């Protein structure tokens, strides 16, 4: 019997998670400026946590010096 794909990876804990811990949510709220130390840590507001994507590389135009050297 083979092992499921989700159990194979070495860095299974380093991948994107949809749910943040309370400490991670508070850190994100602090970074956004939406957290005040007088607030309770219970009943936190929702925090959007999106997985970042790598940007596409722009194609070099024909008139650039890098294209002329090749």
Buried (B, 14 or more C-beta within 10 A) or exposed (E): EEEEEEEEEEEEEEEEEEEBEEEEBBBBBEEEEEBEEEEEEEEBEEBEEEEEEEEEEEEEEEEEEEEEEE
